[in-house]
Every structure is written in C-alpha cells, then in structure tokens.
Amino acid sequence: MHSASNELLTMILVLLVLGSGLFSAIETAYSSANRIKLKSLANDKRKGAEEVLQVLSQFDRFLSTVLIVNNILNIAAATLGTILFTRLYGPNGPTISTIVITVAVLMFGEIAPKNVAKHIPEQFALKTVGIVRFFQVVFAPLNVIFKWWQALVSKLIHFDEDDSDFQDELITMVDEAEKDGDLQQHESDLISAAIEFNDLEVKDVLTPRVEVLAVEIGASLKDVENAFRMNSFSRLPVYERSIDNIVGVIHEKDFYNMLYVDRENGQLRKIIKPVVYTNANVRISRLLKQLQGAKVHLAIVLDEYGGTEGIITMEDIIEELVGEIWDEHDTVREYYTQLNDTTWLVKCDADVDDMFERFNVEFDVDEYDFITVSGWVIHAMQHIPNIGESFDFENLHIIVTKADQRKVLEIKVVILPSEQDEEN
C-alpha cells in the first residue's frame, strides 16, 4: 500500500518539477522574444504570433500569471517531497527532501529550461501561447488583486522613468550584429547613418559662405564660362549686388546651350532657375523632401538676418547616408595625415565630431555652435591663434601649424599617454 502511494507521489513530484521547468522556460521565452520578429511573423499570418503579441502587450498580467503558477508548482513539489522523503528516511527526510528538491528544481526547473528557451524564444512562445492564455483566464481574479497591489506599491515607491533613447538602442543592436558577423561593415554603416539621418540639421552639412562660389547677375559670359571651367561645378548661384542677395542658380548645361546654340539670346537672366531658401536649423530629412518637391538640387541657407550663411545641395544630403560621392572631376581631400604612431596633422575644416571620435575623446559638441576643428580651436584658445601656439585637451596636445587672420587652417595633434597607459 505504502509502496504504491510512494510511487504515485514520486510521479506527481516529477510532473511538478517538469511543470515548473515549463513555466520557467515560458517566462524566459516571453522576456527574450524579439517583438520585431513577432510582428513580422504576424504579418506572415504565422499561427500564434498575434496572440503572443497580445500577451506581451499586457506583460505585467503575463508575469503575474507565470509567477503564480510557478510558485504553486514549487511549493507543492517541496511539500510532496517532504512527505515522500519522511516516509522513506524518517527524521532525516525533511533535510534530504530539501537538498534533493532544491537540486532538482535548479537543474530541471530553472537552468536547463531557461537555457533552451533563451536560444529559441520566439518559437517557444508560439508553441506555448495556448497554455499561457488558459492560465491567464484561470487566475484572472488573482491578477486583478495583484494589479491593485502593484498600483499601491507604485504610489508608495517612486520609480524613475526610463529615459533611454530607442535610437541609441538601435545603433547598439546594429553594432552588435556587425561584431557577431550578421552584418558587413558597409551594411552597418549604412543602417547607422539612416538611423541618425533625421537628427542632422542643415548647419551640420552646409558649405559655408566663405567657400561659396557665385557669379554676379551682370557678369560677362566669359567670366561665367571661366567659373564653370576652373571649378568643375554643374551649378552656380547667381547674386545681385551682394552675395547676401542670391536670386537663383544657373546650370552648366543651360549656360553652354545658351552660349553656343542661342547666341542671339545671350542673357544670363533668361537661364536663371529658382532656388529653395532654408534655415540652418532645419533637419536635412525635411529639406530633402522640400528639394524633391521643388525639383531642384540646391538650397540657399539664410542666417537670422536674411543674409547668406551658405549653400547645401542634394548631393550633400545624400552623402550623409551613403558616404562621400566622388566623380572623375572631384579632388579627394584628406583631412588626416599620420606622421607617426602618436602624431597627426589635421585640416581644420574637418568635422570636430569626427576628430574626437577618431582620437577616442568624449566631448559634447552639441552644446556649442562650432562644427569644424577650426571653430573648436578658436573656442578653446579664446582668440584666433598664431602659428606655433599650443594647448592641451584631455590626452591631446594641440599645436597650430597653419593659420591666417580669420581662422585656423591646420593643427598637429599629439596623443599623450593617459593615466591608465602610464600605470600599465
């Protein structure tokens, strides 16, 4: 009689431990499941995917249900184990039961099932969603009580809101995918550029006024032709009286067509095309749509006083996504020249963000107005420096090697050993 009873208790005990393992695996699967993959499966009409997403949309309810079931199974297993081992080993039964049940629950109720579910979370969630929905209905009254309790705890204990940036999380995911070999470097760069694209503003991309080549509306056709020939631009802005009053743009094709085909109508005004005017703080994603809608490739960037701050082309915007676009007439410009392992020459029209990233220096450029290395050097030294002046920043020693009366042209960057390097 006792033998049959003990066998029944043993069978029930094994089932309780396996049940605990099942719900531990379910908890891990639903916690690790990728919602993007699940949404893709739901779009493909995969059975169970929509139900899993519904469960995840009320994650607190799901978690309460799993914890209730798991605790009932574990407590029941501990109770039956104590009864069984007391029958078998007398006074030593409770101690033996504690050891055996603890090991069994850890191995078969926690570690093994959670490890399996972690590797196939979406598949496991799809297979077990029916079980989860069933127990959510069974324990609905208890879930309501726990929901009230959770609301009370939330009022008593203040929780700081998670202010993490989802965009940063996406970039981290892309970086991890590249490290794991799921993405090639060029694919990773393209995705990261697309994610960050909407944060860029016109001021981050524009060609500044001092570098803008424009022609006066009354200029001779010979002067305009020389401007096209000497600079290999396909378009030139046209101004009237001052470069602060840009009235349009002329295309190289239209100019030569006028010059050699319609010679009798050789007036610059007749081939001027309208341009889009924009502001330095406009996002380039918005400007791109504006340029596409207007069917133009160049925009004039105005400052707060209505003067010309610079220009920006559609090519400039697209290059932020795909990298530099060089054609056979472009001159490849190198901003960084390495002299030795610790010394670099840097052109000061380089982007200061890129320079800090290259030299692994943390600096929040967004708090300041400068974009170029020249602007940063002038800000750091509080004046336009002369050749030979120097200063230290973090672990960088900066020496001005070229400068004029208006800006810094080139610096030498010497990487100094950090405190950690000196200790090593």
C-alpha positions in Angstrom: 0.0 0.0 0.0 2.7 2.4 1.0 4.8 1.4 -2.0 2.1 2.2 -4.5 1.4 5.5 -2.7 5.1 6.4 -2.8 5.3 5.7 -6.5 2.3 7.9 -7.1 3.9 10.7 -5.0 7.1 10.3 -6.9 5.3 10.5 -10.3 3.4 13.7 -9.1 6.7 15.2 -7.8 8.4 14.6 -11.2 5.4 16.2 -13.0 5.5 19.2 -10.7 9.2 19.8 -11.3 8.7 19.4 -15.1 5.8 21.9 -14.9 8.0 24.3 -13.0 10.6 23.9 -15.8 7.9 24.6 -18.4 6.8 27.8 -16.8 10.4 29.0 -16.2 11.1 28.5 -19.9 7.9 30.3 -20.8 8.9 33.3 -18.6 12.4 33.4 -20.3 10.9 33.0 -23.8 8.5 35.8 -23.4 11.0 38.1 -21.8 13.6 37.4 -24.5 11.3 37.4 -27.5 12.0 40.0 -30.2 8.8 41.9 -30.9 10.0 43.0 -34.3 10.4 39.3 -35.3 7.0 38.5 -33.8 5.4 41.3 -35.8 7.0 40.0 -38.9 5.6 36.5 -38.2 2.2 38.1 -37.5 2.3 39.8 -40.9 3.1 36.5 -42.5 0.0 35.0 -40.8 2.1 32.7 -38.6 -0.2 30.8 -36.2 0.0 32.1 -32.6 2.1 35.2 -33.4 -0.7 37.7 -33.0 -1.7 36.0 -29.7 1.9 36.2 -28.4 1.9 40.0 -29.2 -1.4 40.4 -27.3 0.1 38.7 -24.3 3.2 40.8 -24.4 1.1 44.0 -24.7 0.0 43.2 -21.1 3.3 42.0 -19.8 2.5 42.6 -16.1 -0.5 40.4 -16.3 1.5 37.7 -18.1 4.3 37.9 -15.5 1.9 37.6 -12.6 0.3 34.6 -14.1 3.6 32.8 -14.6 4.8 33.6 -11.1 1.6 32.4 -9.5 1.7 29.0 -11.4 5.5 28.6 -10.8 5.2 29.3 -7.1 2.3 26.9 -6.7 4.2 24.2 -8.5 7.4 24.7 -6.5 5.6 24.9 -3.1 3.6 21.8 -4.0 6.8 20.0 -5.0 8.5 21.0 -1.8 5.5 19.8 0.3 5.2 16.4 -1.5 8.9 15.9 -1.4 8.9 16.4 2.4 6.1 13.9 2.8 7.8 11.3 0.4 11.3 11.5 2.0 9.9 11.5 5.5 8.2 8.2 4.7 11.4 6.8 3.2 14.0 8.1 5.6 12.2 9.0 8.8 13.5 12.0 10.8 16.2 12.8 8.2 13.5 13.0 5.5 13.0 16.8 5.6 16.7 17.5 5.2 17.1 15.1 2.4 14.0 16.4 0.7 15.3 20.0 0.9 18.6 19.0 -0.8 17.0 16.8 -3.5 14.1 19.1 -4.4 16.4 22.2 -4.5 18.9 20.4 -6.9 16.0 19.0 -9.0 14.3 22.4 -9.3 17.5 24.2 -10.1 18.6 21.7 -12.8 15.2 20.7 -14.3 13.0 23.6 -13.2 15.3 26.6 -13.8 18.7 26.2 -15.5 18.0 23.7 -18.3 14.6 25.0 -19.5 15.6 28.7 -19.3 18.7 27.9 -21.3 16.7 26.2 -24.0 14.1 29.0 -24.1 16.7 31.7 -24.4 18.0 30.2 -27.7 14.6 29.9 -29.3 12.4 32.4 -27.6 10.0 33.2 -30.5 9.4 29.6 -31.4 8.9 28.6 -27.8 6.5 31.4 -27.2 4.4 30.4 -30.3 4.2 26.8 -29.1 3.1 27.7 -25.5 0.8 30.7 -26.1 -2.3 28.5 -25.6 -1.1 27.4 -22.2 -0.4 31.0 -21.2 -3.8 32.2 -22.3 -5.6 29.3 -20.4 -3.9 30.1 -17.1 -4.4 33.9 -17.6 -8.2 33.1 -17.6 -7.9 30.7 -14.6 -6.0 33.2 -12.5 -7.8 36.3 -13.7 -9.2 37.1 -10.2 -5.8 36.8 -8.6 -4.3 39.0 -11.3 -6.8 41.8 -10.5 -5.7 41.7 -6.8 -2.1 41.8 -7.8 -2.7 44.6 -10.2 -4.2 46.7 -7.3 -1.2 45.7 -5.1 1.2 46.8 -7.9 -0.6 50.2 -8.2 -0.3 50.7 -4.4 3.4 49.9 -4.4 3.9 52.3 -7.3 2.4 55.1 -5.2 4.4 54.2 -2.2 7.7 53.8 -4.0 8.7 56.3 -6.7 10.1 54.8 -9.9 12.3 56.9 -12.2 11.1 56.9 -15.8 13.4 55.2 -18.2 14.8 58.0 -20.4 16.9 55.7 -22.6 16.9 56.7 -26.3 15.5 54.0 -28.5 17.7 55.3 -31.4 20.8 54.6 -29.3 19.5 51.1 -28.6 19.0 50.5 -32.3 22.6 51.7 -33.1 23.9 49.4 -30.3 21.9 46.5 -31.9 23.5 47.2 -35.3 27.0 47.4 -33.7 26.4 44.0 -32.0 25.1 42.5 -35.2 28.3 43.7 -37.0 30.5 42.2 -34.3 28.6 38.9 -34.5 29.1 38.7 -38.2 25.4 39.1 -39.1 26.1 42.4 -40.9 29.0 43.6 -43.0 30.7 46.9 -42.1 29.3 48.8 -45.0 25.8 47.5 -44.2 26.3 48.5 -40.6 27.5 52.0 -41.6 24.5 52.5 -43.9 22.0 51.4 -41.3 23.6 53.6 -38.6 23.7 56.6 -41.0 20.0 56.1 -41.8 19.1 55.9 -38.1 21.0 59.1 -37.3 19.9 60.9 -40.5 16.9 62.6 -39.0 18.9 64.2 -36.2 21.2 66.1 -38.6 20.5 69.7 -39.4 21.4 71.9 -42.3 24.2 73.6 -40.3 25.9 70.2 -39.9 26.2 69.7 -43.7 26.2 73.1 -45.5 29.0 74.7 -47.4 29.8 77.9 -45.6 29.5 81.3 -47.2 33.3 81.9 -47.4 33.6 78.7 -49.6 30.6 79.5 -51.9 31.5 80.3 -55.5 28.8 82.5 -57.0 28.6 84.8 -60.0 27.1 88.3 -60.3 24.0 88.7 -62.4 25.7 91.3 -64.6 28.9 89.2 -65.1 30.2 88.7 -68.6 29.5 85.4 -70.2 33.3 84.9 -70.5 33.6 85.3 -66.7 30.8 82.8 -66.1 32.4 80.3 -68.5 35.7 80.6 -66.7 34.0 79.9 -63.4 32.5 76.7 -64.8 35.7 75.6 -66.4 38.0 76.3 -63.5 35.9 74.7 -60.8 34.0 71.9 -62.5 30.7 72.7 -60.9 27.5 71.8 -62.6 25.6 74.7 -61.0 26.5 78.2 -59.8 24.4 80.5 -57.6 23.7 84.0 -59.1 23.6 87.0 -56.9 22.5 90.6 -57.4 24.6 93.4 -55.9 25.8 91.2 -53.0 26.2 87.5 -52.2 23.6 88.1 -49.4 21.1 88.5 -52.2 21.2 85.3 -54.2 18.4 85.3 -56.8 18.8 81.9 -58.4 21.1 79.4 -59.9 22.3 78.6 -63.4 23.0 75.1 -64.7 26.1 74.4 -66.8 24.1 72.7 -69.5 21.7 75.6 -69.8 24.7 78.1 -69.9 26.5 76.3 -72.7 23.3 75.7 -74.6 22.7 79.5 -74.5 26.3 80.3 -75.3 26.7 78.1 -78.4 23.1 77.4 -79.6 21.0 80.5 -78.8 23.7 83.1 -79.3 21.4 85.9 -80.1 19.7 85.5 -76.6 22.9 85.5 -74.6 21.5 87.0 -71.4 22.2 85.4 -68.0 18.8 86.3 -66.6 16.9 84.0 -69.1 18.5 80.8 -67.8 18.4 81.5 -64.0 16.4 78.9 -62.2 14.7 79.5 -58.8 16.3 78.1 -55.6 14.9 76.9 -52.3 15.7 79.1 -49.3 16.1 77.4 -45.9 17.4 77.9 -42.4 20.5 76.4 -40.7 18.3 74.7 -38.1 16.1 72.8 -40.5 16.5 69.0 -40.4 18.1 67.7 -43.7 15.5 65.0 -43.9 12.8 67.7 -44.2 14.9 69.7 -46.6 15.4 66.7 -48.8 11.7 66.3 -49.3 11.4 70.0 -50.0 14.1 69.8 -52.7 12.4 66.8 -54.2 9.1 68.5 -54.3 10.5 71.6 -55.9 12.6 69.5 -58.3 15.8 71.5 -57.5 19.2 70.3 -56.3 20.5 73.4 -54.4 19.2 75.4 -51.5 20.4 78.7 -50.1 20.9 78.8 -46.3 19.9 82.1 -44.8 21.0 83.4 -41.4 18.7 85.1 -38.9 19.3 88.4 -40.6 18.3 87.2 -44.0 21.9 87.1 -45.3 23.5 84.1 -46.9 25.1 81.7 -44.5 25.9 79.1 -47.1 24.5 76.6 -49.5 23.5 73.0 -49.4 23.0 70.6 -52.3 21.0 67.4 -52.6 24.3 65.6 -53.1 25.5 66.9 -49.7 22.4 65.4 -48.0 22.6 62.0 -49.8 26.3 61.8 -48.8 25.2 61.7 -45.2 23.6 58.4 -45.9 25.9 56.7 -48.3 29.3 58.5 -47.7 31.3 60.7 -49.9 30.3 60.6 -53.6 33.3 61.2 -55.8 33.2 61.7 -59.5 36.1 62.0 -62.0 36.4 65.7 -61.6 36.4 65.8 -57.8 39.7 66.2 -55.8 39.9 63.8 -53.0 40.6 65.7 -49.8 42.4 64.0 -47.0 41.7 65.7 -43.6 44.1 63.5 -41.6 47.8 62.8 -42.2 49.5 60.4 -39.8 53.1 61.3 -39.1 53.8 58.5 -36.6 52.0 56.3 -34.1 51.0 59.3 -31.9 51.1 62.3 -34.1 48.7 63.5 -36.8 48.2 66.6 -39.0 44.6 67.6 -39.2 43.0 70.0 -41.6 40.8 72.4 -39.6 37.8 72.4 -41.9 37.3 68.7 -40.8 34.3 67.9 -38.7 35.2 68.2 -35.0 32.9 65.3 -34.1 34.8 63.1 -36.4 38.1 64.2 -35.0 37.0 63.4 -31.4 35.7 60.1 -32.4 38.9 59.2 -34.3 41.0 60.1 -31.2 38.6 58.5 -28.7 37.9 61.7 -26.9 34.5 62.3 -25.2 33.1 65.8 -25.8 29.6 67.0 -26.2 29.8 69.3 -29.3 26.0 69.8 -29.4 26.3 72.3 -26.5 28.3 74.7 -28.7 27.9 76.5 -32.0 31.1 75.3 -33.7 31.2 72.4 -36.2 34.7 72.5 -37.5 38.1 71.8 -35.9 38.9 75.5 -36.5 35.9 76.6 -34.6 36.8 74.3 -31.7 40.4 75.5 -31.5 39.4 79.2 -31.5 36.8 78.4 -28.8 39.4 76.6 -26.7 42.0 79.4 -27.0 39.5 82.3 -26.8 41.2 84.0 -29.8 42.4 83.3 -33.3 45.8 81.8 -32.6 49.1 82.3 -34.3 51.3 79.6 -35.8 53.1 77.7 -33.0 50.6 78.3 -30.2 49.5 75.2 -28.4 47.3 73.8 -25.6 46.3 70.5 -24.0 42.9 69.0 -24.1 42.2 65.6 -22.4 45.1 63.4 -23.6 45.7 65.5 -26.8 48.4 68.1 -27.2 47.3 70.6 -29.9 49.8 72.7 -31.9 48.7 75.3 -34.5 50.7 74.7 -37.7 48.8 76.9 -40.2 46.6 79.8 -39.6 45.5 83.2 -41.1 43.9 86.3 -39.8 40.4 84.7 -40.0 40.7 81.0 -39.0 42.9 78.1 -38.2 43.9 76.1 -41.2 45.9 73.1 -39.8 46.9 71.7 -36.4 49.2 69.0 -35.2 47.6 66.5 -32.7 50.0 64.6 -30.4 48.3 61.8 -28.5 49.7 61.8 -24.9 49.7 58.7 -22.8 46.7 58.5 -20.5 47.0 57.7 -16.7 45.9 54.1 -17.4 48.7 53.7 -20.1 51.3 55.1 -17.7 50.2 52.6 -15.0 50.4 49.8 -17.4 
